[in-house]
Amino acid sequence: SGEFKRLNPRNNFDRENGTWGAWDFAVRYAHLDLNDGPFTGGDETVLTSALNWSLNPNARLMLEMSNILDTDGSTALRDEAEGLKIFQLRTQYAF
């Protein structure tokens, strides 16, 4: 129906009853090219993986790791970014 709705786990997290909410795993491969004619913005390739844990319909924990696989070396900063690993831990509470 084209509606955006929140994830509603079949069983909410409850350690006493042995239910763990809902888990999902995601992988993304991205390539960004910012070169256009005389403008050299560089390009970059990134591999990202994420693990999300929905404890209940209102609370979620998200862990993400991005690995910069390749840069074009258009600047010294881009040269240093190649091989960089970025870790993010986020929480979300919806009410």
PyMOL Python script that loads the backbone (N, CA, C, O; Angstrom):
from pymol import cmd

cmd.read_pdbstr("""\
ATOM      1  N   SER A   1       0.811  -1.197   0.000  1.00  0.00           N
ATOM      2  CA  SER A   1       0.000   0.000   0.000  1.00  0.00           C
ATOM      3  C   SER A   1       0.855   1.261   0.000  1.00  0.00           C
ATOM      4  O   SER A   1       0.316   2.368  -0.028  1.00  0.00           O
ATOM      5  N   GLY A   2       2.185   1.113   0.031  1.00  0.00           N
ATOM      6  CA  GLY A   2       3.074   2.270  -0.021  1.00  0.00           C
ATOM      7  C   GLY A   2       3.138   3.073   1.255  1.00  0.00           C
ATOM      8  O   GLY A   2       3.442   4.266   1.214  1.00  0.00           O
ATOM      9  N   GLU A   3       2.859   2.451   2.392  1.00  0.00           N
ATOM     10  CA  GLU A   3       2.891   3.167   3.662  1.00  0.00           C
ATOM     11  C   GLU A   3       4.192   2.896   4.401  1.00  0.00           C
ATOM     12  O   GLU A   3       4.721   1.785   4.357  1.00  0.00           O
ATOM     13  N   PHE A   4       4.706   3.924   5.084  1.00  0.00           N
ATOM     14  CA  PHE A   4       5.860   3.746   5.956  1.00  0.00           C
ATOM     15  C   PHE A   4       5.343   3.428   7.351  1.00  0.00           C
ATOM     16  O   PHE A   4       4.586   4.200   7.940  1.00  0.00           O
ATOM     17  N   LYS A   5       5.763   2.282   7.868  1.00  0.00           N
ATOM     18  CA  LYS A   5       5.342   1.885   9.202  1.00  0.00           C
ATOM     19  C   LYS A   5       6.554   1.395   9.979  1.00  0.00           C
ATOM     20  O   LYS A   5       7.562   1.003   9.390  1.00  0.00           O
ATOM     21  N   ARG A   6       6.455   1.418  11.277  1.00  0.00           N
ATOM     22  CA  ARG A   6       7.542   0.925  12.115  1.00  0.00           C
ATOM     23  C   ARG A   6       7.523  -0.591  12.156  1.00  0.00           C
ATOM     24  O   ARG A   6       6.486  -1.219  11.946  1.00  0.00           O
ATOM     25  N   LEU A   7       8.687  -1.173  12.429  1.00  0.00           N
ATOM     26  CA  LEU A   7       8.806  -2.607  12.574  1.00  0.00           C
ATOM     27  C   LEU A   7       8.125  -3.025  13.874  1.00  0.00           C
ATOM     28  O   LEU A   7       8.348  -2.418  14.921  1.00  0.00           O
ATOM     29  N   ASN A   8       7.313  -4.043  13.805  1.00  0.00           N
ATOM     30  CA  ASN A   8       6.613  -4.535  14.975  1.00  0.00           C
ATOM     31  C   ASN A   8       7.032  -5.993  15.198  1.00  0.00           C
ATOM     32  O   ASN A   8       6.481  -6.890  14.560  1.00  0.00           O
ATOM     33  N   PRO A   9       8.004  -6.247  16.100  1.00  0.00           N
ATOM     34  CA  PRO A   9       8.486  -7.616  16.303  1.00  0.00           C
ATOM     35  C   PRO A   9       7.355  -8.553  16.739  1.00  0.00           C
ATOM     36  O   PRO A   9       6.443  -8.152  17.462  1.00  0.00           O
ATOM     37  N   ARG A  10       7.433  -9.788  16.290  1.00  0.00           N
ATOM     38  CA  ARG A  10       6.442 -10.783  16.683  1.00  0.00           C
ATOM     39  C   ARG A  10       6.433 -10.948  18.205  1.00  0.00           C
ATOM     40  O   ARG A  10       5.370 -11.056  18.816  1.00  0.00           O
ATOM     41  N   ASN A  11       7.629 -10.966  18.813  1.00  0.00           N
ATOM     42  CA  ASN A  11       7.772 -11.070  20.264  1.00  0.00           C
ATOM     43  C   ASN A  11       8.704  -9.967  20.734  1.00  0.00           C
ATOM     44  O   ASN A  11       9.818  -9.852  20.223  1.00  0.00           O
ATOM     45  N   ASN A  12       8.286  -9.160  21.685  1.00  0.00           N
ATOM     46  CA  ASN A  12       9.140  -8.127  22.252  1.00  0.00           C
ATOM     47  C   ASN A  12      10.260  -8.755  23.066  1.00  0.00           C
ATOM     48  O   ASN A  12      10.140  -9.890  23.526  1.00  0.00           O
ATOM     49  N   PHE A  13      11.350  -8.015  23.242  1.00  0.00           N
ATOM     50  CA  PHE A  13      12.445  -8.499  24.069  1.00  0.00           C
ATOM     51  C   PHE A  13      11.969  -8.681  25.507  1.00  0.00           C
ATOM     52  O   PHE A  13      11.430  -7.760  26.122  1.00  0.00           O
ATOM     53  N   ASP A  14      12.181  -9.889  26.028  1.00  0.00           N
ATOM     54  CA  ASP A  14      11.829 -10.206  27.415  1.00  0.00           C
ATOM     55  C   ASP A  14      12.752 -11.336  27.862  1.00  0.00           C
ATOM     56  O   ASP A  14      12.524 -12.501  27.537  1.00  0.00           O
ATOM     57  N   ARG A  15      13.794 -10.979  28.609  1.00  0.00           N
ATOM     58  CA  ARG A  15      14.800 -11.964  29.012  1.00  0.00           C
ATOM     59  C   ARG A  15      14.201 -13.084  29.858  1.00  0.00           C
ATOM     60  O   ARG A  15      14.624 -14.235  29.746  1.00  0.00           O
ATOM     61  N   GLU A  16      13.234 -12.765  30.693  1.00  0.00           N
ATOM     62  CA  GLU A  16      12.622 -13.778  31.551  1.00  0.00           C
ATOM     63  C   GLU A  16      11.889 -14.846  30.750  1.00  0.00           C
ATOM     64  O   GLU A  16      11.913 -16.020  31.118  1.00  0.00           O
ATOM     65  N   ASN A  17      11.239 -14.452  29.659  1.00  0.00           N
ATOM     66  CA  ASN A  17      10.507 -15.408  28.820  1.00  0.00           C
ATOM     67  C   ASN A  17      11.331 -15.939  27.656  1.00  0.00           C
ATOM     68  O   ASN A  17      10.863 -16.789  26.899  1.00  0.00           O
ATOM     69  N   GLY A  18      12.550 -15.443  27.510  1.00  0.00           N
ATOM     70  CA  GLY A  18      13.437 -15.920  26.446  1.00  0.00           C
ATOM     71  C   GLY A  18      13.080 -15.438  25.053  1.00  0.00           C
ATOM     72  O   GLY A  18      13.398 -16.111  24.073  1.00  0.00           O
ATOM     73  N   THR A  19      12.430 -14.296  24.939  1.00  0.00           N
ATOM     74  CA  THR A  19      12.141 -13.738  23.617  1.00  0.00           C
ATOM     75  C   THR A  19      13.088 -12.564  23.361  1.00  0.00           C
ATOM     76  O   THR A  19      13.413 -11.812  24.280  1.00  0.00           O
ATOM     77  N   TRP A  20      13.522 -12.413  22.130  1.00  0.00           N
ATOM     78  CA  TRP A  20      14.606 -11.476  21.811  1.00  0.00           C
ATOM     79  C   TRP A  20      14.231 -10.375  20.838  1.00  0.00           C
ATOM     80  O   TRP A  20      15.126  -9.735  20.285  1.00  0.00           O
ATOM     81  N   GLY A  21      12.972 -10.126  20.604  1.00  0.00           N
ATOM     82  CA  GLY A  21      12.607  -9.064  19.677  1.00  0.00           C
ATOM     83  C   GLY A  21      12.897  -9.477  18.249  1.00  0.00           C
ATOM     84  O   GLY A  21      12.710 -10.641  17.895  1.00  0.00           O
ATOM     85  N   ALA A  22      13.346  -8.557  17.427  1.00  0.00           N
ATOM     86  CA  ALA A  22      13.643  -8.840  16.020  1.00  0.00           C
ATOM     87  C   ALA A  22      15.053  -8.356  15.675  1.00  0.00           C
ATOM     88  O   ALA A  22      15.493  -7.304  16.139  1.00  0.00           O
ATOM     89  N   TRP A  23      15.748  -9.139  14.856  1.00  0.00           N
ATOM     90  CA  TRP A  23      17.095  -8.809  14.394  1.00  0.00           C
ATOM     91  C   TRP A  23      17.073  -8.690  12.879  1.00  0.00           C
ATOM     92  O   TRP A  23      16.352  -9.425  12.205  1.00  0.00           O
ATOM     93  N   ASP A  24      17.853  -7.777  12.351  1.00  0.00           N
ATOM     94  CA  ASP A  24      18.060  -7.755  10.905  1.00  0.00           C
ATOM     95  C   ASP A  24      19.495  -7.349  10.601  1.00  0.00           C
ATOM     96  O   ASP A  24      20.119  -6.591  11.343  1.00  0.00           O
ATOM     97  N   PHE A  25      19.996  -7.870   9.498  1.00  0.00           N
ATOM     98  CA  PHE A  25      21.360  -7.636   9.041  1.00  0.00           C
ATOM     99  C   PHE A  25      21.286  -7.055   7.641  1.00  0.00           C
ATOM    100  O   PHE A  25      20.523  -7.534   6.803  1.00  0.00           O
ATOM    101  N   ALA A  26      22.080  -6.023   7.388  1.00  0.00           N
ATOM    102  CA  ALA A  26      22.065  -5.370   6.076  1.00  0.00           C
ATOM    103  C   ALA A  26      23.488  -5.150   5.586  1.00  0.00           C
ATOM    104  O   ALA A  26      24.404  -4.933   6.379  1.00  0.00           O
ATOM    105  N   VAL A  27      23.665  -5.210   4.269  1.00  0.00           N
ATOM    106  CA  VAL A  27      24.956  -4.933   3.631  1.00  0.00           C
ATOM    107  C   VAL A  27      24.699  -3.973   2.475  1.00  0.00           C
ATOM    108  O   VAL A  27      23.739  -4.129   1.721  1.00  0.00           O
ATOM    109  N   ARG A  28      25.588  -2.964   2.347  1.00  0.00           N
ATOM    110  CA  ARG A  28      25.458  -1.991   1.265  1.00  0.00           C
ATOM    111  C   ARG A  28      26.819  -1.775   0.621  1.00  0.00           C
ATOM    112  O   ARG A  28      27.820  -1.599   1.315  1.00  0.00           O
ATOM    113  N   TYR A  29      26.856  -1.788  -0.697  1.00  0.00           N
ATOM    114  CA  TYR A  29      28.050  -1.457  -1.469  1.00  0.00           C
ATOM    115  C   TYR A  29      27.730  -0.169  -2.211  1.00  0.00           C
ATOM    116  O   TYR A  29      26.748  -0.108  -2.951  1.00  0.00           O
ATOM    117  N   ALA A  30      28.550   0.864  -2.022  1.00  0.00           N
ATOM    118  CA  ALA A  30      28.246   2.166  -2.617  1.00  0.00           C
ATOM    119  C   ALA A  30      29.473   2.729  -3.332  1.00  0.00           C
ATOM    120  O   ALA A  30      30.607   2.569  -2.880  1.00  0.00           O
ATOM    121  N   HIS A  31      29.218   3.384  -4.447  1.00  0.00           N
ATOM    122  CA  HIS A  31      30.269   4.092  -5.185  1.00  0.00           C
ATOM    123  C   HIS A  31      29.766   5.516  -5.430  1.00  0.00           C
ATOM    124  O   HIS A  31      28.662   5.718  -5.936  1.00  0.00           O
ATOM    125  N   LEU A  32      30.584   6.487  -5.066  1.00  0.00           N
ATOM    126  CA  LEU A  32      30.245   7.905  -5.206  1.00  0.00           C
ATOM    127  C   LEU A  32      31.257   8.550  -6.147  1.00  0.00           C
ATOM    128  O   LEU A  32      32.464   8.459  -5.922  1.00  0.00           O
ATOM    129  N   ASP A  33      30.773   9.195  -7.190  1.00  0.00           N
ATOM    130  CA  ASP A  33      31.635   9.880  -8.159  1.00  0.00           C
ATOM    131  C   ASP A  33      31.241  11.350  -8.199  1.00  0.00           C
ATOM    132  O   ASP A  33      30.149  11.693  -8.650  1.00  0.00           O
ATOM    133  N   LEU A  34      32.135  12.218  -7.725  1.00  0.00           N
ATOM    134  CA  LEU A  34      31.869  13.658  -7.689  1.00  0.00           C
ATOM    135  C   LEU A  34      32.649  14.424  -8.753  1.00  0.00           C
ATOM    136  O   LEU A  34      32.793  15.642  -8.650  1.00  0.00           O
ATOM    137  N   ASN A  35      33.149  13.736  -9.765  1.00  0.00           N
ATOM    138  CA  ASN A  35      33.864  14.386 -10.861  1.00  0.00           C
ATOM    139  C   ASN A  35      32.867  14.755 -11.950  1.00  0.00           C
ATOM    140  O   ASN A  35      32.074  13.918 -12.380  1.00  0.00           O
ATOM    141  N   ASP A  36      32.906  16.015 -12.400  1.00  0.00           N
ATOM    142  CA  ASP A  36      31.991  16.479 -13.436  1.00  0.00           C
ATOM    143  C   ASP A  36      32.678  17.576 -14.232  1.00  0.00           C
ATOM    144  O   ASP A  36      32.815  18.703 -13.757  1.00  0.00           O
ATOM    145  N   GLY A  37      33.109  17.242 -15.446  1.00  0.00           N
ATOM    146  CA  GLY A  37      33.781  18.223 -16.294  1.00  0.00           C
ATOM    147  C   GLY A  37      35.035  18.761 -15.623  1.00  0.00           C
ATOM    148  O   GLY A  37      35.901  17.983 -15.222  1.00  0.00           O
ATOM    149  N   PRO A  38      35.149  20.101 -15.493  1.00  0.00           N
ATOM    150  CA  PRO A  38      36.353  20.674 -14.894  1.00  0.00           C
ATOM    151  C   PRO A  38      36.395  20.527 -13.365  1.00  0.00           C
ATOM    152  O   PRO A  38      37.434  20.770 -12.751  1.00  0.00           O
ATOM    153  N   PHE A  39      35.283  20.134 -12.757  1.00  0.00           N
ATOM    154  CA  PHE A  39      35.231  20.002 -11.299  1.00  0.00           C
ATOM    155  C   PHE A  39      35.691  18.610 -10.883  1.00  0.00           C
ATOM    156  O   PHE A  39      35.128  17.608 -11.325  1.00  0.00           O
ATOM    157  N   THR A  40      36.720  18.548 -10.029  1.00  0.00           N
ATOM    158  CA  THR A  40      37.239  17.273  -9.539  1.00  0.00           C
ATOM    159  C   THR A  40      36.902  17.139  -8.065  1.00  0.00           C
ATOM    160  O   THR A  40      37.590  17.682  -7.202  1.00  0.00           O
ATOM    161  N   GLY A  41      35.834  16.409  -7.794  1.00  0.00           N
ATOM    162  CA  GLY A  41      35.421  16.178  -6.418  1.00  0.00           C
ATOM    163  C   GLY A  41      35.902  14.841  -5.887  1.00  0.00           C
ATOM    164  O   GLY A  41      35.827  14.575  -4.687  1.00  0.00           O
ATOM    165  N   GLY A  42      36.398  13.997  -6.789  1.00  0.00           N
ATOM    166  CA  GLY A  42      36.899  12.691  -6.392  1.00  0.00           C
ATOM    167  C   GLY A  42      35.829  11.618  -6.441  1.00  0.00           C
ATOM    168  O   GLY A  42      34.656  11.892  -6.693  1.00  0.00           O
ATOM    169  N   ASP A  43      36.260  10.388  -6.194  1.00  0.00           N
ATOM    170  CA  ASP A  43      35.296   9.303  -6.086  1.00  0.00           C
ATOM    171  C   ASP A  43      35.744   8.346  -4.983  1.00  0.00           C
ATOM    172  O   ASP A  43      36.901   8.340  -4.564  1.00  0.00           O
ATOM    173  N   GLU A  44      34.787   7.541  -4.531  1.00  0.00           N
ATOM    174  CA  GLU A  44      35.026   6.706  -3.368  1.00  0.00           C
ATOM    175  C   GLU A  44      34.124   5.477  -3.428  1.00  0.00           C
ATOM    176  O   GLU A  44      32.990   5.553  -3.901  1.00  0.00           O
ATOM    177  N   THR A  45      34.635   4.340  -2.946  1.00  0.00           N
ATOM    178  CA  THR A  45      33.871   3.109  -2.861  1.00  0.00           C
ATOM    179  C   THR A  45      33.849   2.654  -1.407  1.00  0.00           C
ATOM    180  O   THR A  45      34.890   2.587  -0.753  1.00  0.00           O
ATOM    181  N   VAL A  46      32.645   2.340  -0.901  1.00  0.00           N
ATOM    182  CA  VAL A  46      32.471   2.013   0.516  1.00  0.00           C
ATOM    183  C   VAL A  46      31.622   0.752   0.650  1.00  0.00           C
ATOM    184  O   VAL A  46      30.631   0.583  -0.061  1.00  0.00           O
ATOM    185  N   LEU A  47      32.019  -0.133   1.568  1.00  0.00           N
ATOM    186  CA  LEU A  47      31.244  -1.311   1.923  1.00  0.00           C
ATOM    187  C   LEU A  47      30.763  -1.129   3.360  1.00  0.00           C
ATOM    188  O   LEU A  47      31.570  -0.899   4.260  1.00  0.00           O
ATOM    189  N   THR A  48      29.457  -1.230   3.577  1.00  0.00           N
ATOM    190  CA  THR A  48      28.861  -1.014   4.896  1.00  0.00           C
ATOM    191  C   THR A  48      28.057  -2.239   5.298  1.00  0.00           C
ATOM    192  O   THR A  48      27.338  -2.814   4.481  1.00  0.00           O
ATOM    193  N   SER A  49      28.180  -2.634   6.551  1.00  0.00           N
ATOM    194  CA  SER A  49      27.333  -3.692   7.098  1.00  0.00           C
ATOM    195  C   SER A  49      26.702  -3.175   8.381  1.00  0.00           C
ATOM    196  O   SER A  49      27.294  -2.372   9.102  1.00  0.00           O
ATOM    197  N   ALA A  50      25.484  -3.649   8.655  1.00  0.00           N
ATOM    198  CA  ALA A  50      24.743  -3.156   9.816  1.00  0.00           C
ATOM    199  C   ALA A  50      23.993  -4.295  10.484  1.00  0.00           C
ATOM    200  O   ALA A  50      23.511  -5.217   9.826  1.00  0.00           O
ATOM    201  N   LEU A  51      23.905  -4.213  11.799  1.00  0.00           N
ATOM    202  CA  LEU A  51      23.121  -5.143  12.596  1.00  0.00           C
ATOM    203  C   LEU A  51      22.158  -4.311  13.433  1.00  0.00           C
ATOM    204  O   LEU A  51      22.581  -3.449  14.203  1.00  0.00           O
ATOM    205  N   ASN A  52      20.861  -4.573  13.281  1.00  0.00           N
ATOM    206  CA  ASN A  52      19.829  -3.821  13.987  1.00  0.00           C
ATOM    207  C   ASN A  52      19.045  -4.756  14.890  1.00  0.00           C
ATOM    208  O   ASN A  52      18.710  -5.872  14.494  1.00  0.00           O
ATOM    209  N   TRP A  53      18.752  -4.306  16.097  1.00  0.00           N
ATOM    210  CA  TRP A  53      17.996  -5.086  17.061  1.00  0.00           C
ATOM    211  C   TRP A  53      16.794  -4.276  17.510  1.00  0.00           C
ATOM    212  O   TRP A  53      16.940  -3.262  18.192  1.00  0.00           O
ATOM    213  N   SER A  54      15.602  -4.724  17.125  1.00  0.00           N
ATOM    214  CA  SER A  54      14.360  -4.070  17.548  1.00  0.00           C
ATOM    215  C   SER A  54      13.872  -4.778  18.799  1.00  0.00           C
ATOM    216  O   SER A  54      13.420  -5.922  18.739  1.00  0.00           O
ATOM    217  N   LEU A  55      13.966  -4.092  19.938  1.00  0.00           N
ATOM    218  CA  LEU A  55      13.552  -4.694  21.197  1.00  0.00           C
ATOM    219  C   LEU A  55      12.033  -4.770  21.308  1.00  0.00           C
ATOM    220  O   LEU A  55      11.494  -5.725  21.867  1.00  0.00           O
ATOM    221  N   ASN A  56      11.353  -3.773  20.779  1.00  0.00           N
ATOM    222  CA  ASN A  56       9.889  -3.698  20.763  1.00  0.00           C
ATOM    223  C   ASN A  56       9.528  -2.682  19.683  1.00  0.00           C
ATOM    224  O   ASN A  56      10.428  -2.157  19.028  1.00  0.00           O
ATOM    225  N   PRO A  57       8.251  -2.386  19.474  1.00  0.00           N
ATOM    226  CA  PRO A  57       7.910  -1.431  18.405  1.00  0.00           C
ATOM    227  C   PRO A  57       8.465  -0.016  18.617  1.00  0.00           C
ATOM    228  O   PRO A  57       8.475   0.778  17.676  1.00  0.00           O
ATOM    229  N   ASN A  58       8.922   0.314  19.818  1.00  0.00           N
ATOM    230  CA  ASN A  58       9.364   1.681  20.100  1.00  0.00           C
ATOM    231  C   ASN A  58      10.869   1.847  20.255  1.00  0.00           C
ATOM    232  O   ASN A  58      11.363   2.969  20.144  1.00  0.00           O
ATOM    233  N   ALA A  59      11.619   0.777  20.508  1.00  0.00           N
ATOM    234  CA  ALA A  59      13.053   0.908  20.798  1.00  0.00           C
ATOM    235  C   ALA A  59      13.879   0.028  19.870  1.00  0.00           C
ATOM    236  O   ALA A  59      13.534  -1.124  19.604  1.00  0.00           O
ATOM    237  N   ARG A  60      14.987   0.604  19.381  1.00  0.00           N
ATOM    238  CA  ARG A  60      15.865  -0.117  18.466  1.00  0.00           C
ATOM    239  C   ARG A  60      17.315   0.284  18.718  1.00  0.00           C
ATOM    240  O   ARG A  60      17.606   1.453  18.973  1.00  0.00           O
ATOM    241  N   LEU A  61      18.220  -0.686  18.646  1.00  0.00           N
ATOM    242  CA  LEU A  61      19.661  -0.454  18.715  1.00  0.00           C
ATOM    243  C   LEU A  61      20.250  -0.783  17.354  1.00  0.00           C
ATOM    244  O   LEU A  61      19.896  -1.793  16.745  1.00  0.00           O
ATOM    245  N   MET A  62      21.156   0.078  16.873  1.00  0.00           N
ATOM    246  CA  MET A  62      21.727  -0.105  15.546  1.00  0.00           C
ATOM    247  C   MET A  62      23.251  -0.012  15.610  1.00  0.00           C
ATOM    248  O   MET A  62      23.796   0.950  16.151  1.00  0.00           O
ATOM    249  N   LEU A  63      23.926  -1.001  15.062  1.00  0.00           N
ATOM    250  CA  LEU A  63      25.386  -1.029  14.985  1.00  0.00           C
ATOM    251  C   LEU A  63      25.760  -1.090  13.509  1.00  0.00           C
ATOM    252  O   LEU A  63      25.243  -1.919  12.760  1.00  0.00           O
ATOM    253  N   GLU A  64      26.670  -0.195  13.098  1.00  0.00           N
ATOM    254  CA  GLU A  64      27.053  -0.122  11.689  1.00  0.00           C
ATOM    255  C   GLU A  64      28.561   0.007  11.564  1.00  0.00           C
ATOM    256  O   GLU A  64      29.203   0.702  12.351  1.00  0.00           O
ATOM    257  N   MET A  65      29.127  -0.678  10.556  1.00  0.00           N
ATOM    258  CA  MET A  65      30.552  -0.572  10.273  1.00  0.00           C
ATOM    259  C   MET A  65      30.724  -0.306   8.779  1.00  0.00           C
ATOM    260  O   MET A  65      30.236  -1.065   7.941  1.00  0.00           O
ATOM    261  N   SER A  66      31.423   0.780   8.458  1.00  0.00           N
ATOM    262  CA  SER A  66      31.705   1.125   7.066  1.00  0.00           C
ATOM    263  C   SER A  66      33.205   1.026   6.837  1.00  0.00           C
ATOM    264  O   SER A  66      34.004   1.444   7.674  1.00  0.00           O
ATOM    265  N   ASN A  67      33.571   0.470   5.699  1.00  0.00           N
ATOM    266  CA  ASN A  67      34.968   0.309   5.325  1.00  0.00           C
ATOM    267  C   ASN A  67      35.183   1.002   3.982  1.00  0.00           C
ATOM    268  O   ASN A  67      34.588   0.607   2.979  1.00  0.00           O
ATOM    269  N   ILE A  68      36.027   2.028   3.955  1.00  0.00           N
ATOM    270  CA  ILE A  68      36.317   2.732   2.702  1.00  0.00           C
ATOM    271  C   ILE A  68      37.307   1.878   1.917  1.00  0.00           C
ATOM    272  O   ILE A  68      38.472   1.749   2.293  1.00  0.00           O
ATOM    273  N   LEU A  69      36.825   1.299   0.821  1.00  0.00           N
ATOM    274  CA  LEU A  69      37.619   0.356   0.049  1.00  0.00           C
ATOM    275  C   LEU A  69      38.590   1.039  -0.901  1.00  0.00           C
ATOM    276  O   LEU A  69      39.724   0.593  -1.075  1.00  0.00           O
ATOM    277  N   ASP A  70      38.129   2.134  -1.518  1.00  0.00           N
ATOM    278  CA  ASP A  70      38.957   2.753  -2.552  1.00  0.00           C
ATOM    279  C   ASP A  70      38.614   4.234  -2.667  1.00  0.00           C
ATOM    280  O   ASP A  70      37.449   4.622  -2.585  1.00  0.00           O
ATOM    281  N   THR A  71      39.635   5.047  -2.855  1.00  0.00           N
ATOM    282  CA  THR A  71      39.445   6.459  -3.169  1.00  0.00           C
ATOM    283  C   THR A  71      40.309   6.774  -4.378  1.00  0.00           C
ATOM    284  O   THR A  71      41.247   6.039  -4.687  1.00  0.00           O
ATOM    285  N   ASP A  72      39.995   7.859  -5.055  1.00  0.00           N
ATOM    286  CA  ASP A  72      40.746   8.178  -6.270  1.00  0.00           C
ATOM    287  C   ASP A  72      42.027   8.950  -6.005  1.00  0.00           C
ATOM    288  O   ASP A  72      42.823   9.145  -6.924  1.00  0.00           O
ATOM    289  N   GLY A  73      42.244   9.391  -4.783  1.00  0.00           N
ATOM    290  CA  GLY A  73      43.473  10.116  -4.478  1.00  0.00           C
ATOM    291  C   GLY A  73      43.510  11.514  -5.030  1.00  0.00           C
ATOM    292  O   GLY A  73      44.596  12.038  -5.279  1.00  0.00           O
ATOM    293  N   SER A  74      42.349  12.157  -5.237  1.00  0.00           N
ATOM    294  CA  SER A  74      42.333  13.506  -5.799  1.00  0.00           C
ATOM    295  C   SER A  74      42.898  14.537  -4.827  1.00  0.00           C
ATOM    296  O   SER A  74      43.361  15.600  -5.242  1.00  0.00           O
ATOM    297  N   THR A  75      42.859  14.219  -3.526  1.00  0.00           N
ATOM    298  CA  THR A  75      43.438  15.113  -2.523  1.00  0.00           C
ATOM    299  C   THR A  75      44.194  14.274  -1.494  1.00  0.00           C
ATOM    300  O   THR A  75      44.021  13.058  -1.426  1.00  0.00           O
ATOM    301  N   ALA A  76      45.027  14.930  -0.701  1.00  0.00           N
ATOM    302  CA  ALA A  76      45.766  14.215   0.346  1.00  0.00           C
ATOM    303  C   ALA A  76      44.817  13.616   1.376  1.00  0.00           C
ATOM    304  O   ALA A  76      45.087  12.545   1.920  1.00  0.00           O
ATOM    305  N   LEU A  77      43.711  14.296   1.647  1.00  0.00           N
ATOM    306  CA  LEU A  77      42.723  13.789   2.599  1.00  0.00           C
ATOM    307  C   LEU A  77      42.096  12.498   2.089  1.00  0.00           C
ATOM    308  O   LEU A  77      41.905  11.558   2.860  1.00  0.00           O
ATOM    309  N   ARG A  78      41.779  12.440   0.813  1.00  0.00           N
ATOM    310  CA  ARG A  78      41.223  11.211   0.227  1.00  0.00           C
ATOM    311  C   ARG A  78      42.239  10.070   0.275  1.00  0.00           C
ATOM    312  O   ARG A  78      41.862   8.921   0.504  1.00  0.00           O
ATOM    313  N   ASP A  79      43.514  10.369   0.065  1.00  0.00           N
ATOM    314  CA  ASP A  79      44.545   9.326   0.159  1.00  0.00           C
ATOM    315  C   ASP A  79      44.552   8.686   1.545  1.00  0.00           C
ATOM    316  O   ASP A  79      44.714   7.472   1.671  1.00  0.00           O
ATOM    317  N   GLU A  80      44.379   9.494   2.575  1.00  0.00           N
ATOM    318  CA  GLU A  80      44.388   8.991   3.951  1.00  0.00           C
ATOM    319  C   GLU A  80      43.122   8.207   4.289  1.00  0.00           C
ATOM    320  O   GLU A  80      43.144   7.371   5.193  1.00  0.00           O
ATOM    321  N   ALA A  81      42.020   8.459   3.584  1.00  0.00           N
ATOM    322  CA  ALA A  81      40.746   7.809   3.904  1.00  0.00           C
ATOM    323  C   ALA A  81      40.703   6.352   3.462  1.00  0.00           C
ATOM    324  O   ALA A  81      39.954   5.563   4.037  1.00  0.00           O
ATOM    325  N   GLU A  82      41.479   5.980   2.466  1.00  0.00           N
ATOM    326  CA  GLU A  82      41.426   4.604   1.968  1.00  0.00           C
ATOM    327  C   GLU A  82      41.800   3.622   3.082  1.00  0.00           C
ATOM    328  O   GLU A  82      42.824   3.785   3.744  1.00  0.00           O
ATOM    329  N   GLY A  83      40.960   2.604   3.279  1.00  0.00           N
ATOM    330  CA  GLY A  83      41.178   1.618   4.329  1.00  0.00           C
ATOM    331  C   GLY A  83      40.596   2.012   5.678  1.00  0.00           C
ATOM    332  O   GLY A  83      40.649   1.236   6.632  1.00  0.00           O
ATOM    333  N   LEU A  84      40.040   3.216   5.762  1.00  0.00           N
ATOM    334  CA  LEU A  84      39.463   3.700   7.009  1.00  0.00           C
ATOM    335  C   LEU A  84      38.210   2.894   7.373  1.00  0.00           C
ATOM    336  O   LEU A  84      37.383   2.604   6.508  1.00  0.00           O
ATOM    337  N   LYS A  85      38.077   2.539   8.634  1.00  0.00           N
ATOM    338  CA  LYS A  85      36.907   1.844   9.135  1.00  0.00           C
ATOM    339  C   LYS A  85      36.152   2.783  10.077  1.00  0.00           C
ATOM    340  O   LYS A  85      36.748   3.398  10.961  1.00  0.00           O
ATOM    341  N   ILE A  86      34.847   2.885   9.880  1.00  0.00           N
ATOM    342  CA  ILE A  86      34.010   3.783  10.667  1.00  0.00           C
ATOM    343  C   ILE A  86      32.965   2.943  11.390  1.00  0.00           C
ATOM    344  O   ILE A  86      32.226   2.187  10.759  1.00  0.00           O
ATOM    345  N   PHE A  87      32.902   3.074  12.711  1.00  0.00           N
ATOM    346  CA  PHE A  87      31.932   2.343  13.519  1.00  0.00           C
ATOM    347  C   PHE A  87      30.915   3.328  14.081  1.00  0.00           C
ATOM    348  O   PHE A  87      31.277   4.411  14.539  1.00  0.00           O
ATOM    349  N   GLN A  88      29.642   2.945  14.042  1.00  0.00           N
ATOM    350  CA  GLN A  88      28.580   3.782  14.589  1.00  0.00           C
ATOM    351  C   GLN A  88      27.661   2.918  15.442  1.00  0.00           C
ATOM    352  O   GLN A  88      27.300   1.809  15.048  1.00  0.00           O
ATOM    353  N   LEU A  89      27.292   3.415  16.582  1.00  0.00           N
ATOM    354  CA  LEU A  89      26.293   2.775  17.432  1.00  0.00           C
ATOM    355  C   LEU A  89      25.210   3.812  17.690  1.00  0.00           C
ATOM    356  O   LEU A  89      25.491   4.901  18.191  1.00  0.00           O
ATOM    357  N   ARG A  90      23.973   3.471  17.347  1.00  0.00           N
ATOM    358  CA  ARG A  90      22.880   4.424  17.496  1.00  0.00           C
ATOM    359  C   ARG A  90      21.725   3.753  18.232  1.00  0.00           C
ATOM    360  O   ARG A  90      21.562   2.534  18.180  1.00  0.00           O
ATOM    361  N   THR A  91      20.944   4.553  18.902  1.00  0.00           N
ATOM    362  CA  THR A  91      19.702   4.080  19.517  1.00  0.00           C
ATOM    363  C   THR A  91      18.562   4.914  18.959  1.00  0.00           C
ATOM    364  O   THR A  91      18.731   6.076  18.588  1.00  0.00           O
ATOM    365  N   GLN A  92      17.409   4.290  18.912  1.00  0.00           N
ATOM    366  CA  GLN A  92      16.245   4.996  18.420  1.00  0.00           C
ATOM    367  C   GLN A  92      15.065   4.686  19.328  1.00  0.00           C
ATOM    368  O   GLN A  92      14.798   3.528  19.651  1.00  0.00           O
ATOM    369  N   TYR A  93      14.379   5.716  19.725  1.00  0.00           N
ATOM    370  CA  TYR A  93      13.155   5.543  20.494  1.00  0.00           C
ATOM    371  C   TYR A  93      12.043   6.330  19.813  1.00  0.00           C
ATOM    372  O   TYR A  93      12.147   7.547  19.657  1.00  0.00           O
ATOM    373  N   ALA A  94      11.002   5.654  19.418  1.00  0.00           N
ATOM    374  CA  ALA A  94       9.876   6.302  18.742  1.00  0.00           C
ATOM    375  C   ALA A  94       8.680   6.330  19.680  1.00  0.00           C
ATOM    376  O   ALA A  94       8.384   5.344  20.355  1.00  0.00           O
ATOM    377  N   PHE A  95       8.007   7.447  19.715  1.00  0.00           N
ATOM    378  CA  PHE A  95       6.828   7.548  20.595  1.00  0.00           C
ATOM    379  C   PHE A  95       5.663   8.139  19.835  1.00  0.00           C
ATOM    380  O   PHE A  95       4.580   8.307  20.396  1.00  0.00           O
TER     381      PHE A  95
END
""", "prot")
cmd.dss("prot")
cmd.show_as("cartoon", "prot")
cmd.util.cbc("prot")
cmd.orient("prot")
